[in-house]
Amino acid sequence: MKPARKLTLTLKARTDLREIVDYTEQKWGEGQAEKYFDKIMGKCRDLAAGLVSGRKRAELKGSPSSYPVGSHIIFYQETKRNIRILRILHGARDLPRHFN
């Protein structure tokens, strides 16, 4: 197995994640918020380790890749050594608006 690439989250991605956790906690409680946080971060780590891969999103500025997790989509850029999480957005949002 290949060594995991370095995983980084942009400030916007960290803000997205904090808002997701806050909303989930208000709506469904602290336990569910922790589970969802772990699920999202687990998929980010899986992307870095090369265990899963997303698809290119040529319709979005910068052509990031995306990978779904729960009701959200992880948007990222990758190189041989790094995975950079750009945003974590709800799938029902106006996605192009967040990239243009």
C-alpha positions, 0 to 999 in steps of 0.5 A: 500500500502507498504511504498516505499523502499529507492531509490539509484542510483550508480555512474555508473547509475548517469553517465548513466542518465547524458549521456542520458539526454545530448544526448537527449538534443542535439538530440531533445532539452531541453524540450524532455530531461527533459521529458525523465529524468522525465520518467526514474526517475518516473519508478525508483520511481515506482520500489521503491514503488512496483508499477511495477516490472522487471524481473531477468536477470540471464544471467548477472553477479550479476543477477540484475533485469531489467525494460524497459523505453523508449529505455533504460533498468533500471538495479537494485538490490532490498531488502525489504528496498532498490532499488539500481539502478545499470545502465541505458543502451540503449537496443541496447547495449552489455549488458553482457559487462557492467556486466561482 
